[in-house]
Amino acid sequence: MAARKTTPPPSEPQEETGPAPVPEPQDPAPSTPAEPPEPDVVEEQPTEEEPQAPTAVEAAYVEALQREREGYTRYGRKDRAADVEAELKRLGAPLERAVTRPPETA
């Protein structure tokens, strides 16, 4: 027959505890407000950021605006060309686009 395992009796009798004691309310906050702690953030001096290269979508948008401006200029729509120029300036893009043409042959 196999030996039966038994658990040994506890060395110390355990007492049943009641509900946890409720902490007593403390006095209200002092009349003078505490100063906020100093921030851990060190203020950095503003530096001039390098301009970032435009994304492909931004470059395509600028190219489209430049073509649109050329069309307005070609057909004498100065008011619309001025609106497109304002958008190009807002984007920081050059007003003239680089045009590469094939070499002329004789």
Stockholm file with secondary structure:
# STOCKHOLM 1.0

chainA/1-106         MAARKTTPPPSEPQEETGPAPVPEPQDPAPSTPAEPPEPDVVEEQPTEEEPQAPTAVEAAYVEALQREREGYTRYGRKDRAADVEAELKRLGAPLERAVTRPPETA
#=GR chainA/1-106 SS CCCCCCCCCCSSCCCCCCSCCCCCCCCCCCSSCCCCCCCSCCCCCCCCCCCCCCCHHHHHHHHHHHHHHHHHHHTTCHHHHHHHHHHHHHHTCCSSCCCCCCCCCC
#=GC SS_cons         CCCCCCCCCCSSCCCCCCSCCCCCCCCCCCSSCCCCCCCSCCCCCCCCCCCCCCCHHHHHHHHHHHHHHHHHHHTTCHHHHHHHHHHHHHHTCCSSCCCCCCCCCC
//
